[in-house]
């Protein structure tokens, strides 16, 4: 009797092994994917402390020579966003100030003077806002002195108030 040679192709012999390797690789990938998004991977230590000004700080590194409280990020529950609607504050009608009273009196008695004050306030405001380095005349010596930024901002505020008082109808 003659034995006929048996030929087996690669696709027939490796088929069960290839399928097993594919299943193992897919399951391993799935386990890795799930473990990446678990809370334990992203849980970090957070340190919180209050400084000498009463400001609360949060950091992943503890500060030197400060008493800190250690919390974990997985324990922090986020607050609901938009759950409390803001309430509009009621505007309280207050008594007019002396400046407002005098502006009303000037506008009633002398409209030309009120217009002149309005025009001067607009012009001064334009100069104050378009130039950063300005000089002013000193009241004591009469000399020209450089205006500080604080003085310029105060003057801008005053001119805006004059515009609102004298230029409105």
PyMOL CGO cylinders between C-alpha atoms (Angstrom):
from pymol import cmd
from pymol.cgo import CYLINDER

trace = [
    CYLINDER, 0.00, 0.00, 0.00, 1.14, 3.31, -0.89, 0.3, 1, 1, 1, 1, 1, 1,
    CYLINDER, 1.14, 3.31, -0.89, 0.76, 6.18, 1.40, 0.3, 1, 1, 1, 1, 1, 1,
    CYLINDER, 0.76, 6.18, 1.40, -0.28, 9.32, -0.23, 0.3, 1, 1, 1, 1, 1, 1,
    CYLINDER, -0.28, 9.32, -0.23, 1.40, 12.42, 1.11, 0.3, 1, 1, 1, 1, 1, 1,
    CYLINDER, 1.40, 12.42, 1.11, -0.85, 14.70, 3.10, 0.3, 1, 1, 1, 1, 1, 1,
    CYLINDER, -0.85, 14.70, 3.10, -0.48, 18.35, 2.31, 0.3, 1, 1, 1, 1, 1, 1,
    CYLINDER, -0.48, 18.35, 2.31, -1.87, 20.92, 4.66, 0.3, 1, 1, 1, 1, 1, 1,
    CYLINDER, -1.87, 20.92, 4.66, -2.03, 24.51, 3.71, 0.3, 1, 1, 1, 1, 1, 1,
    CYLINDER, -2.03, 24.51, 3.71, -1.08, 27.25, 6.14, 0.3, 1, 1, 1, 1, 1, 1,
    CYLINDER, -1.08, 27.25, 6.14, -4.60, 28.63, 6.30, 0.3, 1, 1, 1, 1, 1, 1,
    CYLINDER, -4.60, 28.63, 6.30, -5.99, 25.31, 7.48, 0.3, 1, 1, 1, 1, 1, 1,
    CYLINDER, -5.99, 25.31, 7.48, -3.40, 24.58, 10.15, 0.3, 1, 1, 1, 1, 1, 1,
    CYLINDER, -3.40, 24.58, 10.15, -3.13, 28.06, 11.72, 0.3, 1, 1, 1, 1, 1, 1,
    CYLINDER, -3.13, 28.06, 11.72, -6.79, 28.89, 11.63, 0.3, 1, 1, 1, 1, 1, 1,
    CYLINDER, -6.79, 28.89, 11.63, -7.61, 27.93, 15.25, 0.3, 1, 1, 1, 1, 1, 1,
    CYLINDER, -7.61, 27.93, 15.25, -4.41, 29.55, 16.56, 0.3, 1, 1, 1, 1, 1, 1,
    CYLINDER, -4.41, 29.55, 16.56, -4.97, 32.73, 14.58, 0.3, 1, 1, 1, 1, 1, 1,
    CYLINDER, -4.97, 32.73, 14.58, -8.51, 32.99, 15.87, 0.3, 1, 1, 1, 1, 1, 1,
    CYLINDER, -8.51, 32.99, 15.87, -7.35, 32.46, 19.46, 0.3, 1, 1, 1, 1, 1, 1,
    CYLINDER, -7.35, 32.46, 19.46, -4.66, 35.11, 19.12, 0.3, 1, 1, 1, 1, 1, 1,
    CYLINDER, -4.66, 35.11, 19.12, -7.17, 37.54, 17.62, 0.3, 1, 1, 1, 1, 1, 1,
    CYLINDER, -7.17, 37.54, 17.62, -9.60, 37.00, 20.48, 0.3, 1, 1, 1, 1, 1, 1,
    CYLINDER, -9.60, 37.00, 20.48, -6.86, 37.39, 23.10, 0.3, 1, 1, 1, 1, 1, 1,
    CYLINDER, -6.86, 37.39, 23.10, -5.57, 40.58, 21.45, 0.3, 1, 1, 1, 1, 1, 1,
    CYLINDER, -5.57, 40.58, 21.45, -9.08, 42.04, 21.24, 0.3, 1, 1, 1, 1, 1, 1,
    CYLINDER, -9.08, 42.04, 21.24, -9.82, 41.24, 24.89, 0.3, 1, 1, 1, 1, 1, 1,
    CYLINDER, -9.82, 41.24, 24.89, -6.46, 42.67, 25.98, 0.3, 1, 1, 1, 1, 1, 1,
    CYLINDER, -6.46, 42.67, 25.98, -7.18, 45.87, 24.06, 0.3, 1, 1, 1, 1, 1, 1,
    CYLINDER, -7.18, 45.87, 24.06, -10.63, 46.12, 25.62, 0.3, 1, 1, 1, 1, 1, 1,
    CYLINDER, -10.63, 46.12, 25.62, -9.23, 45.65, 29.14, 0.3, 1, 1, 1, 1, 1, 1,
    CYLINDER, -9.23, 45.65, 29.14, -6.57, 48.29, 28.48, 0.3, 1, 1, 1, 1, 1, 1,
    CYLINDER, -6.57, 48.29, 28.48, -9.16, 50.71, 27.07, 0.3, 1, 1, 1, 1, 1, 1,
    CYLINDER, -9.16, 50.71, 27.07, -11.46, 50.27, 30.08, 0.3, 1, 1, 1, 1, 1, 1,
    CYLINDER, -11.46, 50.27, 30.08, -8.60, 50.65, 32.57, 0.3, 1, 1, 1, 1, 1, 1,
    CYLINDER, -8.60, 50.65, 32.57, -7.56, 53.94, 30.98, 0.3, 1, 1, 1, 1, 1, 1,
    CYLINDER, -7.56, 53.94, 30.98, -10.90, 55.49, 31.75, 0.3, 1, 1, 1, 1, 1, 1,
    CYLINDER, -10.90, 55.49, 31.75, -11.34, 54.17, 35.27, 0.3, 1, 1, 1, 1, 1, 1,
    CYLINDER, -11.34, 54.17, 35.27, -11.38, 56.65, 38.15, 0.3, 1, 1, 1, 1, 1, 1,
    CYLINDER, -11.38, 56.65, 38.15, -8.40, 55.11, 39.88, 0.3, 1, 1, 1, 1, 1, 1,
    CYLINDER, -8.40, 55.11, 39.88, -6.08, 56.04, 37.02, 0.3, 1, 1, 1, 1, 1, 1,
    CYLINDER, -6.08, 56.04, 37.02, -7.02, 59.72, 37.11, 0.3, 1, 1, 1, 1, 1, 1,
    CYLINDER, -7.02, 59.72, 37.11, -7.42, 60.13, 40.87, 0.3, 1, 1, 1, 1, 1, 1,
    CYLINDER, -7.42, 60.13, 40.87, -4.83, 62.59, 42.11, 0.3, 1, 1, 1, 1, 1, 1,
    CYLINDER, -4.83, 62.59, 42.11, -3.99, 64.12, 45.43, 0.3, 1, 1, 1, 1, 1, 1,
    CYLINDER, -3.99, 64.12, 45.43, -4.98, 67.75, 45.77, 0.3, 1, 1, 1, 1, 1, 1,
    CYLINDER, -4.98, 67.75, 45.77, -3.70, 69.98, 48.55, 0.3, 1, 1, 1, 1, 1, 1,
    CYLINDER, -3.70, 69.98, 48.55, -5.74, 72.89, 49.84, 0.3, 1, 1, 1, 1, 1, 1,
    CYLINDER, -5.74, 72.89, 49.84, -4.76, 75.64, 52.24, 0.3, 1, 1, 1, 1, 1, 1,
    CYLINDER, -4.76, 75.64, 52.24, -5.73, 79.16, 53.24, 0.3, 1, 1, 1, 1, 1, 1,
    CYLINDER, -5.73, 79.16, 53.24, -3.08, 81.88, 53.05, 0.3, 1, 1, 1, 1, 1, 1,
    CYLINDER, -3.08, 81.88, 53.05, -2.60, 84.83, 55.41, 0.3, 1, 1, 1, 1, 1, 1,
    CYLINDER, -2.60, 84.83, 55.41, -5.03, 86.94, 53.34, 0.3, 1, 1, 1, 1, 1, 1,
    CYLINDER, -5.03, 86.94, 53.34, -7.83, 84.40, 53.69, 0.3, 1, 1, 1, 1, 1, 1,
    CYLINDER, -7.83, 84.40, 53.69, -7.59, 83.15, 50.08, 0.3, 1, 1, 1, 1, 1, 1,
    CYLINDER, -7.59, 83.15, 50.08, -8.13, 79.41, 49.59, 0.3, 1, 1, 1, 1, 1, 1,
    CYLINDER, -8.13, 79.41, 49.59, -5.62, 77.72, 47.26, 0.3, 1, 1, 1, 1, 1, 1,
    CYLINDER, -5.62, 77.72, 47.26, -5.70, 74.33, 45.51, 0.3, 1, 1, 1, 1, 1, 1,
    CYLINDER, -5.70, 74.33, 45.51, -2.59, 72.64, 44.12, 0.3, 1, 1, 1, 1, 1, 1,
    CYLINDER, -2.59, 72.64, 44.12, -1.15, 69.25, 43.24, 0.3, 1, 1, 1, 1, 1, 1,
    CYLINDER, -1.15, 69.25, 43.24, 2.06, 70.17, 45.07, 0.3, 1, 1, 1, 1, 1, 1,
    CYLINDER, 2.06, 70.17, 45.07, 1.98, 70.99, 48.79, 0.3, 1, 1, 1, 1, 1, 1,
    CYLINDER, 1.98, 70.99, 48.79, 3.43, 74.40, 49.69, 0.3, 1, 1, 1, 1, 1, 1,
    CYLINDER, 3.43, 74.40, 49.69, 6.42, 74.65, 51.96, 0.3, 1, 1, 1, 1, 1, 1,
    CYLINDER, 6.42, 74.65, 51.96, 5.80, 75.43, 55.64, 0.3, 1, 1, 1, 1, 1, 1,
    CYLINDER, 5.80, 75.43, 55.64, 2.01, 75.56, 55.34, 0.3, 1, 1, 1, 1, 1, 1,
    CYLINDER, 2.01, 75.56, 55.34, -0.57, 73.40, 57.02, 0.3, 1, 1, 1, 1, 1, 1,
    CYLINDER, -0.57, 73.40, 57.02, -2.49, 71.72, 54.23, 0.3, 1, 1, 1, 1, 1, 1,
    CYLINDER, -2.49, 71.72, 54.23, -5.50, 69.47, 53.88, 0.3, 1, 1, 1, 1, 1, 1,
    CYLINDER, -5.50, 69.47, 53.88, -5.12, 66.56, 51.47, 0.3, 1, 1, 1, 1, 1, 1,
    CYLINDER, -5.12, 66.56, 51.47, -8.12, 65.63, 49.33, 0.3, 1, 1, 1, 1, 1, 1,
    CYLINDER, -8.12, 65.63, 49.33, -8.49, 63.28, 46.38, 0.3, 1, 1, 1, 1, 1, 1,
    CYLINDER, -8.49, 63.28, 46.38, -9.88, 64.36, 43.04, 0.3, 1, 1, 1, 1, 1, 1,
    CYLINDER, -9.88, 64.36, 43.04, -12.23, 61.39, 42.88, 0.3, 1, 1, 1, 1, 1, 1,
    CYLINDER, -12.23, 61.39, 42.88, -13.91, 62.58, 46.09, 0.3, 1, 1, 1, 1, 1, 1,
    CYLINDER, -13.91, 62.58, 46.09, -14.76, 66.03, 44.71, 0.3, 1, 1, 1, 1, 1, 1,
    CYLINDER, -14.76, 66.03, 44.71, -18.32, 66.25, 43.49, 0.3, 1, 1, 1, 1, 1, 1,
    CYLINDER, -18.32, 66.25, 43.49, -18.88, 68.91, 40.82, 0.3, 1, 1, 1, 1, 1, 1,
    CYLINDER, -18.88, 68.91, 40.82, -21.51, 71.50, 41.57, 0.3, 1, 1, 1, 1, 1, 1,
    CYLINDER, -21.51, 71.50, 41.57, -24.55, 71.78, 39.37, 0.3, 1, 1, 1, 1, 1, 1,
    CYLINDER, -24.55, 71.78, 39.37, -24.05, 74.49, 36.80, 0.3, 1, 1, 1, 1, 1, 1,
    CYLINDER, -24.05, 74.49, 36.80, -26.88, 76.91, 36.32, 0.3, 1, 1, 1, 1, 1, 1,
    CYLINDER, -26.88, 76.91, 36.32, -28.99, 75.48, 39.11, 0.3, 1, 1, 1, 1, 1, 1,
    CYLINDER, -28.99, 75.48, 39.11, -29.36, 78.83, 40.84, 0.3, 1, 1, 1, 1, 1, 1,
    CYLINDER, -29.36, 78.83, 40.84, -30.52, 81.69, 38.69, 0.3, 1, 1, 1, 1, 1, 1,
    CYLINDER, -30.52, 81.69, 38.69, -29.06, 85.10, 39.47, 0.3, 1, 1, 1, 1, 1, 1,
    CYLINDER, -29.06, 85.10, 39.47, -31.42, 87.60, 40.97, 0.3, 1, 1, 1, 1, 1, 1,
    CYLINDER, -31.42, 87.60, 40.97, -31.55, 91.16, 39.71, 0.3, 1, 1, 1, 1, 1, 1,
    CYLINDER, -31.55, 91.16, 39.71, -30.89, 93.70, 42.38, 0.3, 1, 1, 1, 1, 1, 1,
    CYLINDER, -30.89, 93.70, 42.38, -33.53, 96.32, 42.77, 0.3, 1, 1, 1, 1, 1, 1,
    CYLINDER, -33.53, 96.32, 42.77, -32.24, 99.80, 42.03, 0.3, 1, 1, 1, 1, 1, 1,
    CYLINDER, -32.24, 99.80, 42.03, -32.74, 102.04, 44.99, 0.3, 1, 1, 1, 1, 1, 1,
    CYLINDER, -32.74, 102.04, 44.99, -33.58, 105.58, 44.07, 0.3, 1, 1, 1, 1, 1, 1,
    CYLINDER, -33.58, 105.58, 44.07, -31.35, 107.74, 46.18, 0.3, 1, 1, 1, 1, 1, 1,
    CYLINDER, -31.35, 107.74, 46.18, -31.32, 111.44, 46.84, 0.3, 1, 1, 1, 1, 1, 1,
    CYLINDER, -31.32, 111.44, 46.84, -29.36, 113.45, 44.27, 0.3, 1, 1, 1, 1, 1, 1,
    CYLINDER, -29.36, 113.45, 44.27, -25.90, 114.55, 45.37, 0.3, 1, 1, 1, 1, 1, 1,
    CYLINDER, -25.90, 114.55, 45.37, -24.90, 118.19, 45.71, 0.3, 1, 1, 1, 1, 1, 1,
    CYLINDER, -24.90, 118.19, 45.71, -23.16, 118.02, 42.33, 0.3, 1, 1, 1, 1, 1, 1,
    CYLINDER, -23.16, 118.02, 42.33, -26.28, 116.61, 40.71, 0.3, 1, 1, 1, 1, 1, 1,
    CYLINDER, -26.28, 116.61, 40.71, -28.44, 119.27, 42.34, 0.3, 1, 1, 1, 1, 1, 1,
    CYLINDER, -28.44, 119.27, 42.34, -26.15, 122.05, 41.12, 0.3, 1, 1, 1, 1, 1, 1,
    CYLINDER, -26.15, 122.05, 41.12, -26.07, 120.56, 37.61, 0.3, 1, 1, 1, 1, 1, 1,
    CYLINDER, -26.07, 120.56, 37.61, -29.87, 120.49, 37.51, 0.3, 1, 1, 1, 1, 1, 1,
    CYLINDER, -29.87, 120.49, 37.51, -30.02, 124.09, 38.72, 0.3, 1, 1, 1, 1, 1, 1,
    CYLINDER, -30.02, 124.09, 38.72, -27.47, 125.24, 36.11, 0.3, 1, 1, 1, 1, 1, 1,
    CYLINDER, -27.47, 125.24, 36.11, -29.30, 123.41, 33.31, 0.3, 1, 1, 1, 1, 1, 1,
    CYLINDER, -29.30, 123.41, 33.31, -32.59, 125.04, 34.34, 0.3, 1, 1, 1, 1, 1, 1,
    CYLINDER, -32.59, 125.04, 34.34, -31.27, 128.56, 34.83, 0.3, 1, 1, 1, 1, 1, 1,
    CYLINDER, -31.27, 128.56, 34.83, -28.58, 128.91, 32.14, 0.3, 1, 1, 1, 1, 1, 1,
    CYLINDER, -28.58, 128.91, 32.14, -28.72, 126.48, 29.22, 0.3, 1, 1, 1, 1, 1, 1,
    CYLINDER, -28.72, 126.48, 29.22, -25.78, 128.19, 27.47, 0.3, 1, 1, 1, 1, 1, 1,
    CYLINDER, -25.78, 128.19, 27.47, -23.53, 127.65, 30.51, 0.3, 1, 1, 1, 1, 1, 1,
    CYLINDER, -23.53, 127.65, 30.51, -24.65, 124.00, 30.76, 0.3, 1, 1, 1, 1, 1, 1,
    CYLINDER, -24.65, 124.00, 30.76, -23.80, 123.50, 27.06, 0.3, 1, 1, 1, 1, 1, 1,
    CYLINDER, -23.80, 123.50, 27.06, -20.39, 125.12, 27.59, 0.3, 1, 1, 1, 1, 1, 1,
    CYLINDER, -20.39, 125.12, 27.59, -19.66, 122.85, 30.57, 0.3, 1, 1, 1, 1, 1, 1,
    CYLINDER, -19.66, 122.85, 30.57, -20.77, 119.84, 28.50, 0.3, 1, 1, 1, 1, 1, 1,
    CYLINDER, -20.77, 119.84, 28.50, -18.55, 120.79, 25.54, 0.3, 1, 1, 1, 1, 1, 1,
    CYLINDER, -18.55, 120.79, 25.54, -15.54, 121.43, 27.82, 0.3, 1, 1, 1, 1, 1, 1,
    CYLINDER, -15.54, 121.43, 27.82, -16.07, 118.10, 29.61, 0.3, 1, 1, 1, 1, 1, 1,
    CYLINDER, -16.07, 118.10, 29.61, -16.26, 116.21, 26.28, 0.3, 1, 1, 1, 1, 1, 1,
    CYLINDER, -16.26, 116.21, 26.28, -13.10, 117.94, 25.02, 0.3, 1, 1, 1, 1, 1, 1,
    CYLINDER, -13.10, 117.94, 25.02, -11.19, 117.24, 28.26, 0.3, 1, 1, 1, 1, 1, 1,
    CYLINDER, -11.19, 117.24, 28.26, -12.35, 113.63, 28.26, 0.3, 1, 1, 1, 1, 1, 1,
    CYLINDER, -12.35, 113.63, 28.26, -11.19, 113.23, 24.65, 0.3, 1, 1, 1, 1, 1, 1,
    CYLINDER, -11.19, 113.23, 24.65, -7.72, 114.55, 25.51, 0.3, 1, 1, 1, 1, 1, 1,
    CYLINDER, -7.72, 114.55, 25.51, -7.45, 112.48, 28.71, 0.3, 1, 1, 1, 1, 1, 1,
    CYLINDER, -7.45, 112.48, 28.71, -8.39, 109.24, 26.97, 0.3, 1, 1, 1, 1, 1, 1,
    CYLINDER, -8.39, 109.24, 26.97, -6.33, 109.74, 23.80, 0.3, 1, 1, 1, 1, 1, 1,
    CYLINDER, -6.33, 109.74, 23.80, -3.06, 110.82, 25.50, 0.3, 1, 1, 1, 1, 1, 1,
    CYLINDER, -3.06, 110.82, 25.50, -1.24, 108.93, 28.21, 0.3, 1, 1, 1, 1, 1, 1,
    CYLINDER, -1.24, 108.93, 28.21, 1.49, 111.48, 29.07, 0.3, 1, 1, 1, 1, 1, 1,
    CYLINDER, 1.49, 111.48, 29.07, -0.04, 114.76, 30.11, 0.3, 1, 1, 1, 1, 1, 1,
    CYLINDER, -0.04, 114.76, 30.11, 1.09, 117.80, 32.08, 0.3, 1, 1, 1, 1, 1, 1,
    CYLINDER, 1.09, 117.80, 32.08, -0.96, 119.92, 34.43, 0.3, 1, 1, 1, 1, 1, 1,
    CYLINDER, -0.96, 119.92, 34.43, -0.32, 123.22, 36.11, 0.3, 1, 1, 1, 1, 1, 1,
    CYLINDER, -0.32, 123.22, 36.11, 0.58, 123.01, 39.79, 0.3, 1, 1, 1, 1, 1, 1,
    CYLINDER, 0.58, 123.01, 39.79, -1.77, 125.05, 42.00, 0.3, 1, 1, 1, 1, 1, 1,
    CYLINDER, -1.77, 125.05, 42.00, 0.98, 125.93, 44.49, 0.3, 1, 1, 1, 1, 1, 1,
    CYLINDER, 0.98, 125.93, 44.49, 3.85, 126.96, 42.22, 0.3, 1, 1, 1, 1, 1, 1,
    CYLINDER, 3.85, 126.96, 42.22, 2.08, 127.48, 38.89, 0.3, 1, 1, 1, 1, 1, 1,
    CYLINDER, 2.08, 127.48, 38.89, 4.66, 125.25, 37.18, 0.3, 1, 1, 1, 1, 1, 1,
    CYLINDER, 4.66, 125.25, 37.18, 3.87, 122.55, 34.65, 0.3, 1, 1, 1, 1, 1, 1,
    CYLINDER, 3.87, 122.55, 34.65, 4.04, 119.12, 36.33, 0.3, 1, 1, 1, 1, 1, 1,
    CYLINDER, 4.04, 119.12, 36.33, 3.67, 115.65, 34.76, 0.3, 1, 1, 1, 1, 1, 1,
    CYLINDER, 3.67, 115.65, 34.76, 0.33, 114.02, 35.54, 0.3, 1, 1, 1, 1, 1, 1,
    CYLINDER, 0.33, 114.02, 35.54, 0.50, 110.56, 37.12, 0.3, 1, 1, 1, 1, 1, 1,
    CYLINDER, 0.50, 110.56, 37.12, -1.64, 107.72, 35.79, 0.3, 1, 1, 1, 1, 1, 1,
    CYLINDER, -1.64, 107.72, 35.79, -3.71, 107.79, 38.97, 0.3, 1, 1, 1, 1, 1, 1,
    CYLINDER, -3.71, 107.79, 38.97, -4.39, 111.51, 38.52, 0.3, 1, 1, 1, 1, 1, 1,
    CYLINDER, -4.39, 111.51, 38.52, -5.29, 110.92, 34.86, 0.3, 1, 1, 1, 1, 1, 1,
    CYLINDER, -5.29, 110.92, 34.86, -7.76, 108.14, 35.76, 0.3, 1, 1, 1, 1, 1, 1,
    CYLINDER, -7.76, 108.14, 35.76, -9.33, 110.37, 38.45, 0.3, 1, 1, 1, 1, 1, 1,
    CYLINDER, -9.33, 110.37, 38.45, -9.68, 113.21, 35.93, 0.3, 1, 1, 1, 1, 1, 1,
    CYLINDER, -9.68, 113.21, 35.93, -11.27, 110.81, 33.40, 0.3, 1, 1, 1, 1, 1, 1,
    CYLINDER, -11.27, 110.81, 33.40, -13.80, 109.73, 36.02, 0.3, 1, 1, 1, 1, 1, 1,
    CYLINDER, -13.80, 109.73, 36.02, -14.62, 113.37, 36.87, 0.3, 1, 1, 1, 1, 1, 1,
    CYLINDER, -14.62, 113.37, 36.87, -15.05, 114.34, 33.21, 0.3, 1, 1, 1, 1, 1, 1,
    CYLINDER, -15.05, 114.34, 33.21, -17.30, 111.33, 32.55, 0.3, 1, 1, 1, 1, 1, 1,
    CYLINDER, -17.30, 111.33, 32.55, -19.45, 112.42, 35.49, 0.3, 1, 1, 1, 1, 1, 1,
    CYLINDER, -19.45, 112.42, 35.49, -19.66, 115.98, 34.10, 0.3, 1, 1, 1, 1, 1, 1,
    CYLINDER, -19.66, 115.98, 34.10, -20.62, 114.63, 30.68, 0.3, 1, 1, 1, 1, 1, 1,
    CYLINDER, -20.62, 114.63, 30.68, -23.38, 112.49, 32.22, 0.3, 1, 1, 1, 1, 1, 1,
    CYLINDER, -23.38, 112.49, 32.22, -24.68, 115.42, 34.28, 0.3, 1, 1, 1, 1, 1, 1,
    CYLINDER, -24.68, 115.42, 34.28, -24.52, 118.29, 31.78, 0.3, 1, 1, 1, 1, 1, 1,
    CYLINDER, -24.52, 118.29, 31.78, -24.85, 116.59, 28.39, 0.3, 1, 1, 1, 1, 1, 1,
    CYLINDER, -24.85, 116.59, 28.39, -27.99, 114.59, 29.09, 0.3, 1, 1, 1, 1, 1, 1,
    CYLINDER, -27.99, 114.59, 29.09, -31.37, 116.07, 28.23, 0.3, 1, 1, 1, 1, 1, 1,
]
cmd.load_cgo(trace, "trace")
